[in-house]
Structure formats: C-alpha cells, structure tokens
Amino acid sequence: MAVTRLCRRDLYAAGAAALLVTVAVLVGRRIQDTRHTLFVHWPPVLAEWDPHVGPGTPAALAVAVATVAWGPALADRLRWRTLLASAWAVAVAWIVSLALVDGWQRGLAGRLTTRNEYLRVIGRFHDIPAALRDFDHHILIGSPGHWPAHVAGHPPAATLTFVLLDRMGLRGGGWAGMWCVVAGATGCVAVLVAIRLLAAEALARRAAPFLVLAPAAVWQGASADAYFAAVAAWAVALLALALTRRSPWWAAGSGLLFGLTCYLSYGLTLFALPGAAVLVLGRRELRERPLVLLPLLAGLAVVPTLSALAGFDWWEAYRLLVTRYYQGVGGTRPYGYWVWANLACTVLITGLATAAGLRRAAGELLRRRVAREPDPGGPAGGSAARVRLAVLVWTALLALLVADVSGMSKAETERIWLPFALWLLPACALLPHRRVWLAAQAVLALLLNHLLLTGW
C-alpha cells in the first residue's frame, strides 16, 4: 500500500509538471499573439511548430528502443569503466541522431554559423591578445562593430574555443558542432563519477540510462552550452575526486575548470553552489586534509589571471552585458511570464521523470539529515546515499532558481540551463519502474524533436 501511494505521488508530481508546461504554452501563445513581446514562435521554447521526420529518425528510434529495453539491466551489471564509456558513446549517438532529424546542415553543421553565433567572428581574432584587450569595447549595441548576441553575451573563452579549433584546422560548422556534441556528451560521465564518489555506485548505475537518454539531447546537438555544461560538470566531478582520493592534482584540475567555467558563461558562476555542496558532502575528508584547498584555489586563479594579463576585464564586461541585455529583446520580454515559464522549459529538457525524482529527493531531505558516510544497503544505495544524492540535485535546482529570479535568463533557457539540467537528471535514480519512466523520457524527446523545429 505504501509503495502504491508513493508511486501515485510520483504521478502527481509528473502531472503537475505537465500542467505547468501546458499553461506556459497557452498563456505564452496568448501573450505573443496579442502583445508580441515574447519573441518566440512556440512559447515557452524558441521553436516553430513543424511536424517532420528526417534522416536521423530511424537511428533515434533505434537508440531509444535499445536503451529503454536493455539500458537499465546493462547499467547494473557492466564493469564501471565499461559503463562510463558506453554511457558516453550512447549519449553521442542519441544527440547526433536527434540532431540529424533536421538534417546535417540544419541540425548540426549550420547551427553555430548563424548571425548570432561564435563562428561569425573567427576572422576578428587573428590577433588574439588585441581582440581580448578590445573585447569590452564591442559589447554594447551601437558600439563600432558590436559583437553578435552570443559573443557579447559570454566571456571570450567561449569564442576562443572555436577560434582555436579553427587554428587547428578544424574549420567550419561541422567540426564546431561535433566538438560540442562529443565534448558535451562527456558531461553525463562526469555526473556519474561524482554520484559514485559522493553517494553510491548503485545510484550512479540507476541514473546512467536517464543521463544518456535525456530530453536535453534535443538542444545538446551543436549547442555551445552543451560544451559549457560538460566543463562545469567535470569541475564538480574533479572536486569530488580530489576530496575522496585526497589528490592535489585533481584539486588543481577542478579549480582550473571552475575558472574556465566562469569565463565560458557569466551565469555559470552559480556553479559555486554545487561546488559548495561537494565540500559539505566531503567535509570529513576536508577536515582531515584541509590543504587540498590550496591547489584548488591555485587552479582557480589560472584562467582569471591569464585573462587579466591579456587585458580582459570580467567585471566590466559583465556590467556592459547587463546594459546590452536590456538594449535587446531582454528588455522587452516580460519578467512576469518568464520567471515561471522558464521552469516549464526546464521540465521539457529534464522530462517528467525528473519532476517525479525531485519529489522523491525532497522527501529524502525532509525525512533525514545528511549522513557523514554513504551506507551501501538496499538496491538504491541506502538511505544516507539517497540523502546525499538529494543534496546534489536540489543544490543544482537552487542554482537554477537563482538564475531564474535574476531576470537575466528570460527565455531560451532550454539551451542556457543545460549545465544545471545535467545535475537534476540523477534524481531519476530514486524512481521505481525505471523502464516506464525511461520510456516517457524518450517519447518526450522524440516528440519535441519531430513536432518542433527548434532554434538551437
């Protein structure tokens, strides 16, 4: 009876999430049709209604069916390193097949070459030090040769990634798109590593199919934010490795990636919250070896120091970005709609299963306090392990909510919030009937990709 009641509550949570999306669609359509202030054709996501199939459709269906049918069982019994490699490979296949539903050019090669994207300014970085010194002068609309929206909206490390790819001979949208896919797909591996270290291997194994078959894959194909998400995820994972393995090298690597994360996207400074959660969960190890913080801080200083020496002022650039944001559609889009409709976008990229999983994670936090040691009992890793997992996912949700109320993420969060979405998906590990929920995730992704022509 108790199990049935819990499952019923899972359905209630999923139903509430579905209702939120429905209301966001209906209210958004009304606002857009009457006031034209949302600047999206199919609110709350940047997309157009366009039912279609494409060359990626058979592959996407095959990946979905195979993962639902065999994914949970394989995740339970594969050797750990084999599981990580398999998760990355299937994630790449899932992302690419969904992208190819729109064709190679529209789905992958052309996405990073549009007028607002990074590849449009490659030629302006022939002298990288000079471009960095002059970067702030081109942020505002009306400034001479102002940057396209995405270049202006991010610190220069985002653009420099594609400049360096071009310098290596990997030129054009195809190479840039596949870089985002291949690198971005490693994000699920980083999350699995962190969960295994901070909670329990059993929970990581249960989460693996949900991280692989996420609806977020619709927007991970050739979106630079997928690459940003992976860098942020590895920063957290290396911090977990540094604490549990007590390694100064992992700590330095974590700091380096945290610094890089902040220079890929201003909003990802909020990953200080998941980082703090890792320190709380690893507080016993931190008390035993507090000096691990020194290489962490040293690594953290590398990217900001090099950037400052090159002449880029992060704080001044962010101040100018806030002005630029309100010069554009960000100043017109209504906060009163997007502050809750953004959460509907989050439902679409994480799926109804994640809504049910977050409900279970909240229950774990309300019933128990965080234990010092993960206990191995039970098929899902034991009660203390579940609490520790709940701390991770709810800290990520808190970071997302802070981004939401800031007003600097009105619309397009189905792409912008991919880094946070990766850390919400592991909540699905707490659910029973994994194949049923996994099938629901796959169906949602397939419907989104085949019914809508997304902007990213």
C-alpha positions as a printed NumPy array, in Angstrom:
array([[  0.   ,   0.   ,   0.   ],
       [  2.808,   2.416,   0.917],
       [  4.632,   1.679,  -2.357],
       [  1.451,   2.303,  -4.327],
       [  0.912,   5.588,  -2.518],
       [  4.47 ,   6.713,  -3.303],
       [  4.042,   5.817,  -6.983],
       [  0.8  ,   7.747,  -7.064],
       [  2.59 ,  10.787,  -5.682],
       [  5.212,  10.409,  -8.409],
       [  2.422,  10.613, -10.972],
       [  1.018,  13.685,  -9.242],
       [  4.413,  15.396,  -9.491],
       [  4.737,  14.469, -13.161],
       [  1.183,  15.646, -13.804],
       [  1.878,  18.988, -12.122],
       [  4.966,  19.424, -14.319],
       [  2.938,  18.599, -17.437],
       [  0.284,  21.104, -16.34 ],
       [  2.945,  23.788, -15.905],
       [  4.12 ,  23.234, -19.483],
       [  0.54 ,  23.3  , -20.81 ],
       [ -0.238,  26.575, -19.053],
       [  3.051,  28.087, -20.241],
       [  2.191,  27.16 , -23.839],
       [ -1.367,  28.517, -23.684],
       [ -0.555,  31.715, -21.816],
       [  2.565,  32.262, -23.912],
       [  0.678,  31.903, -27.163],
       [ -1.86 ,  34.418, -25.936],
       [  0.794,  36.957, -24.942],
       [  2.747,  36.512, -28.169],
       [ -0.36 ,  36.767, -30.372],
       [ -1.677,  39.886, -28.638],
       [  1.386,  41.774, -27.402],
       [  4.241,  40.266, -29.476],
       [  6.647,  40.674, -26.54 ],
       [  7.928,  37.113, -26.068],
       [  9.939,  36.903, -29.326],
       [  9.452,  33.139, -29.579],
       [  7.059,  31.495, -32.022],
       [  6.168,  28.489, -29.859],
       [  6.469,  29.646, -26.248],
       [  7.945,  28.815, -23.871],
       [ 10.706,  27.422, -26.138],
       [ 12.39 ,  29.114, -29.077],
       [ 10.911,  26.932, -31.808],
       [  8.312,  26.713, -34.53 ],
       [  5.549,  24.156, -34.959],
       [  6.797,  22.   , -37.827],
       [  5.986,  18.261, -37.717],
       [  8.68 ,  16.484, -39.698],
       [ 10.913,  13.438, -39.979],
       [ 14.455,  13.25 , -41.25 ],
       [ 17.485,  11.049, -41.835],
       [ 18.091,  10.774, -38.09 ],
       [ 14.614,   9.454, -37.293],
       [ 15.334,   5.694, -37.676],
       [ 18.554,   5.962, -35.67 ],
       [ 16.879,   7.988, -32.902],
       [ 14.091,   5.418, -32.619],
       [ 16.622,   2.571, -32.532],
       [ 18.719,   4.224, -29.806],
       [ 15.615,   4.973, -27.747],
       [ 14.17 ,   1.453, -28.001],
       [ 17.503,  -0.237, -27.288],
       [ 18.26 ,   1.981, -24.292],
       [ 14.807,   1.52 , -22.765],
       [ 14.896,  -2.242, -23.348],
       [ 18.445,  -3.044, -22.208],
       [ 19.861,   0.124, -20.663],
       [ 18.839,  -0.421, -17.013],
       [ 19.999,  -4.068, -16.955],
       [ 23.322,  -3.276, -18.632],
       [ 23.905,  -0.291, -16.342],
       [ 23.501,  -2.623, -13.359],
       [ 26.   ,  -5.26 , -14.469],
       [ 28.644,  -3.701, -16.746],
       [ 32.066,  -3.064, -15.294],
       [ 32.261,   0.52 , -14.067],
       [ 34.725,   1.796, -16.687],
       [ 32.83 ,  -0.005, -19.427],
       [ 29.633,   1.634, -18.203],
       [ 31.2  ,   5.092, -18.399],
       [ 32.498,   4.517, -21.931],
       [ 29.159,   3.05 , -23.013],
       [ 27.218,   5.953, -21.494],
       [ 29.328,   8.454, -23.426],
       [ 29.003,   6.528, -26.71 ],
       [ 25.229,   6.106, -26.438],
       [ 24.828,   9.757, -25.422],
       [ 26.729,  10.812, -28.565],
       [ 24.544,   8.519, -30.697],
       [ 21.362,   9.878, -29.106],
       [ 22.368,  13.536, -29.548],
       [ 23.556,  13.106, -33.14 ],
       [ 20.552,  11.053, -34.242],
       [ 18.147,  13.637, -32.836],
       [ 20.085,  16.467, -34.492],
       [ 20.005,  14.659, -37.844],
       [ 16.209,  14.576, -37.745],
       [ 16.63 ,  18.148, -39.027],
       [ 19.371,  17.116, -41.463],
       [ 23.13 ,  17.61 , -41.36 ],
       [ 23.171,  21.312, -42.227],
       [ 20.148,  22.445, -40.218],
       [ 20.682,  20.055, -37.341],
       [ 24.463,  20.142, -36.869],
       [ 26.759,  21.934, -39.279],
       [ 24.803,  25.167, -39.627],
       [ 23.78 ,  25.9  , -36.065],
       [ 26.961,  27.63 , -34.95 ],
       [ 27.296,  29.663, -38.143],
       [ 24.117,  31.759, -37.841],
       [ 24.339,  35.517, -37.393],
       [ 24.33 ,  35.446, -33.575],
       [ 26.854,  32.64 , -33.173],
       [ 30.549,  32.371, -32.42 ],
       [ 31.831,  31.291, -35.817],
       [ 30.732,  34.597, -37.343],
       [ 33.609,  36.44 , -35.663],
       [ 36.503,  33.999, -36.13 ],
       [ 38.213,  36.403, -38.546],
       [ 38.268,  39.161, -35.937],
       [ 40.526,  37.103, -33.653],
       [ 43.565,  36.884, -35.925],
       [ 45.408,  38.776, -33.154],
       [ 44.037,  37.123, -30.005],
       [ 45.705,  39.401, -27.384],
       [ 44.496,  42.514, -29.208],
       [ 40.96 ,  41.066, -29.532],
       [ 40.868,  40.361, -25.794],
       [ 42.073,  43.855, -24.907],
       [ 39.398,  45.319, -27.157],
       [ 36.628,  42.851, -26.28 ],
       [ 34.692,  45.134, -23.894],
       [ 34.502,  47.925, -26.482],
       [ 32.208,  45.9  , -28.758],
       [ 29.638,  44.583, -26.277],
       [ 27.044,  47.364, -26.382],
       [ 24.679,  47.722, -29.32 ],
       [ 25.712,  50.906, -31.096],
       [ 29.39 ,  50.451, -30.41 ],
       [ 31.582,  50.162, -33.529],
       [ 31.405,  46.625, -34.856],
       [ 29.418,  45.361, -31.874],
       [ 29.61 ,  41.623, -31.25 ],
       [ 26.793,  39.259, -32.232],
       [ 24.458,  38.374, -29.352],
       [ 26.118,  35.158, -28.21 ],
       [ 29.656,  36.535, -28.437],
       [ 28.693,  39.638, -26.459],
       [ 26.697,  37.535, -24.001],
       [ 29.634,  35.36 , -22.919],
       [ 33.179,  35.905, -21.728],
       [ 35.745,  35.434, -24.514],
       [ 36.752,  31.858, -23.585],
       [ 33.574,  30.702, -25.325],
       [ 34.572,  32.317, -28.621],
       [ 38.246,  31.442, -28.191],
       [ 37.336,  27.746, -28.112],
       [ 36.133,  27.958, -31.695],
       [ 38.973,  30.246, -32.713],
       [ 41.449,  27.61 , -31.502],
       [ 39.563,  24.838, -33.297],
       [ 39.851,  26.914, -36.469],
       [ 43.589,  27.411, -35.884],
       [ 43.971,  23.631, -35.523],
       [ 42.438,  23.151, -38.967],
       [ 39.02 ,  22.052, -37.666],
       [ 37.202,  24.795, -39.542],
       [ 33.517,  25.337, -40.164],
       [ 30.228,  24.5  , -38.543],
       [ 30.561,  20.751, -38.913],
       [ 33.717,  20.49 , -36.824],
       [ 32.439,  23.046, -34.295],
       [ 29.129,  21.231, -33.985],
       [ 30.728,  17.835, -33.467],
       [ 33.109,  19.324, -30.893],
       [ 30.078,  20.452, -28.867],
       [ 28.417,  17.045, -29.244],
       [ 31.459,  14.914, -28.406],
       [ 32.66 ,  17.119, -25.555],
       [ 29.151,  17.82 , -24.303],
       [ 28.295,  14.112, -24.093],
       [ 31.109,  13.622, -21.561],
       [ 29.039,  15.651, -19.111],
       [ 26.962,  12.598, -18.243],
       [ 30.171,  10.691, -17.45 ],
       [ 31.298,  13.456, -15.071],
       [ 27.961,  13.38 , -13.239],
       [ 28.139,   9.589, -12.878],
       [ 31.672,   9.827, -11.451],
       [ 30.562,  12.429,  -8.902],
       [ 27.495,  10.447,  -7.805],
       [ 29.52 ,   7.286,  -7.337],
       [ 32.037,   9.107,  -5.148],
       [ 29.632,  11.244,  -3.134],
       [ 26.585,   8.973,  -2.838],
       [ 26.776,   5.362,  -4.039],
       [ 27.726,   3.397,  -7.137],
       [ 24.284,   1.763,  -7.138],
       [ 22.643,   5.169,  -7.502],
       [ 25.048,   6.168, -10.277],
       [ 24.19 ,   2.995, -12.168],
       [ 20.472,   3.634, -11.776],
       [ 20.918,   7.213, -13.005],
       [ 23.033,   6.301, -16.057],
       [ 20.224,   5.499, -18.563],
       [ 18.391,   8.711, -17.628],
       [ 21.503,  10.833, -18.158],
       [ 22.071,   9.177, -21.54 ],
       [ 18.5  ,   9.344, -22.845],
       [ 17.694,  12.841, -21.599],
       [ 15.272,  15.115, -23.484],
       [ 18.009,  17.738, -23.12 ],
       [ 19.748,  15.987, -26.019],
       [ 17.365,  17.829, -28.356],
       [ 19.314,  21.009, -27.507],
       [ 22.725,  19.454, -26.901],
       [ 23.283,  18.886, -30.606],
       [ 25.663,  21.615, -31.766],
       [ 24.826,  23.947, -28.885],
       [ 27.857,  25.526, -27.27 ],
       [ 26.009,  25.314, -23.961],
       [ 26.392,  21.523, -24.1  ],
       [ 30.159,  22.05 , -24.104],
       [ 29.858,  24.557, -21.23 ],
       [ 27.777,  22.003, -19.308],
       [ 30.476,  19.363, -19.66 ],
       [ 33.233,  21.69 , -18.426],
       [ 31.154,  22.657, -15.383],
       [ 30.267,  19.008, -14.697],
       [ 33.913,  17.931, -14.792],
       [ 34.851,  20.777, -12.448],
       [ 32.434,  19.324,  -9.885],
       [ 33.487,  15.724, -10.559],
       [ 37.201,  16.506, -10.178],
       [ 36.46 ,  18.252,  -6.89 ],
       [ 34.734,  15.082,  -5.681],
       [ 37.776,  13.076,  -6.801],
       [ 40.122,  15.484,  -5.026],
       [ 38.299,  15.067,  -1.716],
       [ 37.671,  11.329,  -1.817],
       [ 41.045,  10.365,  -3.317],
       [ 42.833,  13.173,  -1.467],
       [ 44.731,  14.225,  -4.551],
       [ 46.171,  17.733,  -5.034],
       [ 46.286,  17.127,  -8.8  ],
       [ 42.547,  16.52 ,  -9.01 ],
       [ 42.027,  19.607,  -6.851],
       [ 44.156,  21.753,  -9.169],
       [ 42.297,  20.389, -12.19 ],
       [ 38.959,  21.138, -10.565],
       [ 39.994,  24.717,  -9.812],
       [ 41.253,  25.18 , -13.359],
       [ 37.916,  24.002, -14.792],
       [ 35.881,  26.091, -12.349],
       [ 37.84 ,  29.133, -13.511],
       [ 37.307,  28.208, -17.151],
       [ 33.599,  27.704, -16.486],
       [ 33.275,  31.291, -15.285],
       [ 34.976,  32.508, -18.474],
       [ 32.696,  30.456, -20.713],
       [ 29.449,  31.853, -19.307],
       [ 28.784,  34.546, -16.727],
       [ 25.777,  32.687, -15.354],
       [ 27.82 ,  29.585, -14.583],
       [ 29.451,  31.359, -11.645],
       [ 26.4  ,  29.864,  -9.924],
       [ 28.198,  26.53 , -10.066],
       [ 29.805,  27.719,  -6.864],
       [ 26.673,  26.275,  -5.23 ],
       [ 27.139,  22.666,  -6.462],
       [ 30.822,  23.072,  -5.647],
       [ 29.905,  24.087,  -2.105],
       [ 27.6  ,  21.055,  -1.875],
       [ 30.531,  18.798,  -2.751],
       [ 32.608,  20.393,   0.02 ],
       [ 29.77 ,  19.848,   2.505],
       [ 29.358,  16.215,   1.484],
       [ 33.115,  15.702,   1.688],
       [ 33.572,  17.674,   4.892],
       [ 35.077,  14.749,   6.813],
       [ 37.796,  14.329,   4.17 ],
       [ 38.248,  18.102,   4.06 ],
       [ 38.797,  18.257,   7.827],
       [ 41.408,  15.517,   7.583],
       [ 43.274,  17.207,   4.738],
       [ 42.35 ,  20.909,   4.504],
       [ 45.461,  21.696,   2.449],
       [ 43.679,  20.227,  -0.592],
       [ 42.052,  23.654,  -0.864],
       [ 45.39 ,  25.243,  -1.769],
       [ 45.808,  23.558,  -5.185],
       [ 42.073,  24.108,  -5.75 ],
       [ 42.482,  27.846,  -5.247],
       [ 45.703,  27.88 ,  -7.269],
       [ 43.97 ,  26.196, -10.187],
       [ 41.001,  28.526,  -9.84 ],
       [ 43.255,  31.559, -10.251],
       [ 44.861,  30.45 , -13.537],
       [ 42.23 ,  31.464, -16.105],
       [ 41.259,  34.771, -14.422],
       [ 44.941,  35.709, -14.074],
       [ 45.786,  34.922, -17.694],
       [ 42.664,  36.762, -18.841],
       [ 43.503,  39.841, -16.785],
       [ 47.076,  39.844, -18.073],
       [ 45.698,  39.693, -21.618],
       [ 43.62 ,  42.797, -20.907],
       [ 40.09 ,  41.398, -20.458],
       [ 38.1  ,  42.841, -17.518],
       [ 35.467,  40.265, -16.499],
       [ 33.553,  42.564, -14.158],
       [ 33.426,  45.462, -16.612],
       [ 32.322,  43.115, -19.387],
       [ 29.512,  41.767, -17.207],
       [ 28.372,  45.298, -16.349],
       [ 28.242,  46.151, -20.049],
       [ 26.442,  42.875, -20.783],
       [ 23.626,  43.787, -18.391],
       [ 23.169,  47.02 , -20.345],
       [ 23.351,  45.122, -23.662],
       [ 20.776,  42.603, -22.408],
       [ 18.206,  45.324, -21.819],
       [ 19.078,  47.032, -25.11 ],
       [ 17.777,  43.947, -26.917],
       [ 14.733,  41.727, -26.54 ],
       [ 15.686,  41.025, -22.931],
       [ 14.404,  44.482, -22.071],
       [ 11.042,  43.756, -23.701],
       [ 10.333,  40.163, -22.703],
       [  8.003,  40.246, -19.656],
       [  9.619,  39.05 , -16.435],
       [  6.206,  38.137, -15.005],
       [  5.754,  35.424, -17.63 ],
       [  9.293,  34.106, -17.985],
       [ 10.008,  33.801, -14.259],
       [  7.703,  30.77 , -14.177],
       [  7.648,  29.784, -17.87 ],
       [ 11.416,  29.217, -17.689],
       [ 10.613,  26.406, -15.269],
       [  8.348,  24.89 , -17.92 ],
       [ 11.379,  24.908, -20.246],
       [ 13.253,  23.039, -17.527],
       [ 10.528,  20.39 , -17.484],
       [ 10.953,  19.943, -21.234],
       [ 14.72 ,  19.431, -21.068],
       [ 14.695,  17.181, -17.992],
       [ 11.415,  15.333, -18.521],
       [  8.507,  14.296, -16.337],
       [ 10.588,  11.56 , -14.713],
       [ 12.878,  14.218, -13.252],
       [  9.905,  16.035, -11.736],
       [  8.9  ,  12.784, -10.012],
       [ 12.503,  12.145,  -8.976],
       [ 12.862,  15.61 ,  -7.463],
       [  9.738,  14.943,  -5.405],
       [ 11.366,  11.792,  -4.035],
       [ 14.618,  13.66 ,  -3.408],
       [ 12.727,  16.302,  -1.435],
       [ 11.184,  13.539,   0.635],
       [ 14.628,  12.168,   1.441],
       [ 15.798,  15.588,   2.62 ],
       [ 12.721,  16.151,   4.745],
       [ 12.944,  12.764,   6.435],
       [ 16.669,  12.527,   7.112],
       [ 19.673,  14.715,   7.638],
       [ 22.81 ,  14.232,   5.561],
       [ 24.906,  11.341,   6.857],
       [ 28.692,  11.517,   7.068],
       [ 29.198,   8.194,   5.336],
       [ 27.186,   6.672,   2.463],
       [ 25.774,   3.331,   3.582],
       [ 25.615,   0.551,   0.996],
       [ 22.321,  -1.064,   1.981],
       [ 19.403,  -1.519,  -0.372],
       [ 19.069,  -1.657,  -4.141],
       [ 19.322,   2.109,  -4.437],
       [ 22.411,   2.527,  -2.299],
       [ 20.929,   3.003,   1.188],
       [ 19.148,   5.855,   2.889],
       [ 22.227,   8.007,   3.57 ],
       [ 23.356,   7.687,  -0.052],
       [ 19.931,   8.788,  -1.259],
       [ 20.079,  11.829,   1.009],
       [ 23.483,  12.761,  -0.38 ],
       [ 22.169,  12.428,  -3.925],
       [ 19.209,  14.606,  -2.943],
       [ 21.612,  17.274,  -1.681],
       [ 23.369,  17.337,  -5.067],
       [ 20.242,  17.586,  -7.199],
       [ 18.481,  20.12 ,  -5.015],
       [ 21.581,  22.321,  -4.834],
       [ 21.628,  22.332,  -8.636],
       [ 17.947,  23.249,  -8.61 ],
       [ 18.681,  26.083,  -6.186],
       [ 21.346,  27.443,  -8.566],
       [ 18.828,  27.26 , -11.404],
       [ 16.218,  29.144,  -9.352],
       [ 18.731,  31.883,  -8.543],
       [ 19.423,  32.232, -12.269],
       [ 15.682,  32.383, -12.849],
       [ 14.855,  35.167, -10.395],
       [ 17.85 ,  37.215, -11.592],
       [ 15.918,  38.147, -14.728],
       [ 18.992,  37.616, -16.884],
       [ 17.621,  34.383, -18.343],
       [ 14.271,  35.353, -19.811],
       [ 13.518,  32.723, -22.49 ],
       [ 15.852,  30.333, -24.33 ],
       [ 16.6  ,  28.559, -21.063],
       [ 16.06 ,  25.201, -22.766],
       [ 19.604,  25.837, -24.038],
       [ 21.077,  28.163, -21.42 ],
       [ 20.235,  25.919, -18.467],
       [ 21.672,  22.695, -19.895],
       [ 24.533,  22.805, -17.321],
       [ 22.027,  22.762, -14.446],
       [ 19.785,  20.185, -16.129],
       [ 22.588,  17.597, -16.096],
       [ 22.541,  17.638, -12.286],
       [ 18.751,  17.37 , -11.995],
       [ 18.503,  14.182, -14.073],
       [ 20.149,  11.913, -11.431],
       [ 17.037,  12.363,  -9.281],
       [ 15.501,   9.724, -11.572],
       [ 17.712,   7.141,  -9.844],
       [ 15.288,   7.271,  -6.916],
       [ 12.332,   6.093,  -9.018],
       [ 10.987,   2.544,  -9.272],
       [  9.821,   1.12 , -12.62 ],
       [ 12.839,   2.538, -14.414],
       [ 11.89 ,   1.317, -17.875],
       [  8.494,   3.005, -17.73 ],
       [  9.937,   6.357, -16.726],
       [ 12.819,   5.988, -19.177],
       [ 10.345,   5.323, -21.988],
       [  8.472,   8.502, -21.019],
       [ 11.731,  10.457, -21.279],
       [ 12.49 ,   9.028, -24.719],
       [  8.979,   9.684, -26.032],
       [  9.143,  13.31 , -24.869],
       [ 12.478,  13.872, -26.636],
       [ 11.245,  12.265, -29.859],
       [  8.03 ,  14.279, -29.863],
       [  9.856,  17.559, -29.226],
       [ 12.356,  16.918, -31.991],
       [  9.815,  15.736, -34.576],
       [  6.997,  18.212, -33.857],
       [  9.048,  21.367, -33.363],
       [ 11.803,  22.976, -35.38 ],
       [ 13.977,  24.255, -32.558],
       [ 16.069,  27.397, -32.776],
       [ 19.167,  25.711, -31.393]])
